[in-house]
Amino acid sequence: MILSVENIRFAYNSHPVLDGVTFAVEKGNLLAILGVNGAGKSTLLKCLNRVLRPQGGSVLLGGNNLLRLPQDAIARRIGYVPQQHSQTRLTVYEAVLLGRRPHMGMTVSKADYTVVEETLQRMGLSDLALRPVSDLSGGEVQKVMLARAMAQSPKILLLDEPTSNLDLKNQIEVMGLIRSVVDRQGLMAVVAIHDLNLALRFADLFLFIRNHRVHGIATKNTVDAAMIEQVYGLEVTMTEVAGQQVVVPV
């Protein structure tokens, strides 16, 4: 299955933010959206699941244009983890159960409870199930939000800066968890992220946005310093450390 994004256009009050954004992601791939602050990374994610309605373009999955589907139908296909999370006194179990809402009838079914319990176990959150989300650390909260998105049984994960405000250990754990979910369950993920080195470590594809448009799309084998310099306006070099490509400002 392929997610095909074609010619997405969006503007705030006639101020263009995205202009003709086109790309595709296949099942089992993690795509990182990269660009300077204000480039439109978060806006693009919100356009993909119609939190914001684009002024033009299409988002195709399995022959369906997601932008024409009802919101609950979109939520059965896309799990979205925003950058900001509202404070809640819900328990971890209750928060993850909310992810089942697009699939629920009038009541919660046995199948819904089973999905939640399996998701908690898979994400290593079973021991925290009865803890209030508001009592958790930043890294734990991010894992709960990812688990809630996974409980939707989506085909696509959209994640907006999933490592922001996390320490180095939690950044690696959260991105590793996303990578593992994509690989194990054959999902596709689109992640807006600032940290180039985290992106290089975990992503398969790199979508660079500059001046409201796609500046370039690269793989691990084709991403280079020149592309990064053009997008960020900063001279860099790329080297290998412990088998990992890293970007170093010059």
N, C-alpha and C positions, 0 to 999 in steps of 0.2 A: 504494500500500500504506500502511496506517495501523497504527501501534503504539497499542493501546488499553489503558491501565492503569486497572483498575476496583477501587476499594474496598480498596486494599492496607492491611493492618494488620500491625504488627510490634511486639513488646515484648521487652525484655531482662529476664528474671526478674520478669515481671509489671509492669515499668515501661514504660508506653507510649512508643513512639518515633514510630510512624506510625499514624494513625487515619483510615481511610477515604480514602486518597489516590487521586484519580481525575484522569486527564488523557489527552490523545491527541497524537500527533506524526505528521505526514504525511511521506512521502518528500520529500527535498530540504530539510527544515527542521532547524534547530539550536535545541534548547531548552535554556535555562540554568536550573538549579535554584539558587535563591537563598534565603538565610536566615542567621540568626546561627549562631555556633559551637554545635554540639550540636543543631541543629534537626532533623537526620536526613537530610541530603543524601546523605552517603556510604552510609548504611544503605539508603536508597531505591534507589540504584544497585545495591547488592548483592542486594536483593530482586528486581530486574528480571531478573537473570540467574541467580538461585537460588544465589548464593554463600551467602546467607542465605535460609532458607525462611520466607516470610510465614505468619502465623497465619490469614490470610484474604485473599480477593481473587483477581484474575486478571490475566494479562499476555497480551494477544491480539495475534497477528501473522498475517495471512493466514488467519484462521479457526482457528489453532492456539493453545491455551493453553500458553505456553512453560513455565509452572510444572509442567506434567505431562509434559514431554518429558525424555528422558535427557540427561545433561549434555553429551555429545558432540554431540547434535542442537542443543542451545542454542548451543554454541560455533560451530556452522556458520552460525548466524544472527546472533550477537552478538559483536562484538569489544569486549573490556573492558580498559581501561587504568587500573589502580589508582593510588592516590596514592603508595604506597611501592613501590620496586623493590628486590629483593634484588641484592646484588653478584654479578657473574658474570664468569668469565674467558672465556666464550663470545665468539666473534667476532660482529661485527654481522651477518654473513651467517647464522651458526648461530642467533643469537637470533631473527632474522626467520623463518627456516625453521621454528622451533618453532610459529609461527602456523599452519602447515599440518597440524599433528597431527590436528585433527578430521576432516580429509579423507583422511588417509593410510591405506593398507592396511598390509601387513607391511613394505613398503619405501618409500623415497622415489621418487616417479615423476618422469619427465621434466617432466610438467605442473606438479608441485610446484616444481621448480627454476625453471621458466619464470615462475611467479607470483612467486617470491621476487625474481628478477632484475628483473622489470618493476616490482615494488613499490619496490625499492631505487632504481631509476632515477627513478621518479615522485616519490619523497620526497627526492631529491637526496643519497642516501647511498651511491651506488656507489663513490665514492672511499674510503669508510670501511669497505668490506665486510670486509676482513681485519683490521681493528683490534679489539682486545679491548674489549668494552663498558665494562669497568671503567676504561679509560684515557680515556674520553670526557668532555666537559664536560656539565653538567647539561642544557643545551639539546639537545645531540646525543643524550643518552640518552633524553630524552623523545620525540624524533623516531624513535628506534629502536623504542621501545615502541609508538608509534602505527603504525609500519610493520609490526610484528609483528601487531597487531590487524587491520590492513588485509590482511595475507597470509591471514587466515582467510576472506577473501571474504565479509564479513558484510553484512547488510542494515541493521544498527544498530550504532552506536558508542556505548559508554558510557565516559565519561572523568571520573575523579575528581580534581579540582583539577589539571588538566594544566599550569598555569602556576606552581604553588607552587615557591618557591625559585629562580625564574628571574629574570634581570635584565630590564629593560624591553624591550630589543631581542628577546630570546628569547621573552618573553611574546607580543609581537606576531607573531613568526614562527610560533610553535607554533599560536596561535589562527587565524592566517591560513591555515596548512596544513590545519587541521581544516575551516575554512570552505570552502577550495578542494576538499577531498576530498568533502564533502557536496554541493557544487554540481556538480562534474564527474562524479561517479559516482552521483548520485541516491540517496545514502544518507540516513538520518536519524541525528542525533546528540543525545544527552542528556548535558549537561556540568554537573557540580557545580562551582561556582566562587564565590570570595569577592569578586572584584573587579567591582563593579557597572559600572564604565566599560568594562572589557574585554567584559563581557556585552553592554552596549548597543552596542558597536562591531561585534560579530560575530554575535550571536544573532538569531533571528527571534521566538522566544517566550520568555516569562519566567514561571517557576513559582515563586511565593513560598510558603515553608513557615513556619508560625508555630503554636506550641502543638500540634505533632504533626499538623496538618492543612494542607490547601491553603488559604492565605489569599486567594490570587488568582492569576489567569493573565492575562497581558497581552501585547500585541504592541508593536512599536516605536512605534506610533501611540497606544497607550492607556496605556502605563506612565507613572506620574506620581509626583510628590513625595509625595503623600499616602499612597500605597500603600507606598512605601519607608519613610516615617516610621513607619507603623504596624508594619511588620515589624521594623525595626531600632531603634526607639525613639530616633531621632535626627532633629533637624530638618535638612532639606536643601532645596536649590533645584536645579532643572534648567535648564540653559542649553545653547546650541549654540556649539561651537568648531570652526572649520574644517569645518563641515558635519556634525559629529558631536555627538549628544546626550551631555552629561556630567552627572554628579551631583556637587554641591559641598556639603559640610557647612556649615551656617550657624553 
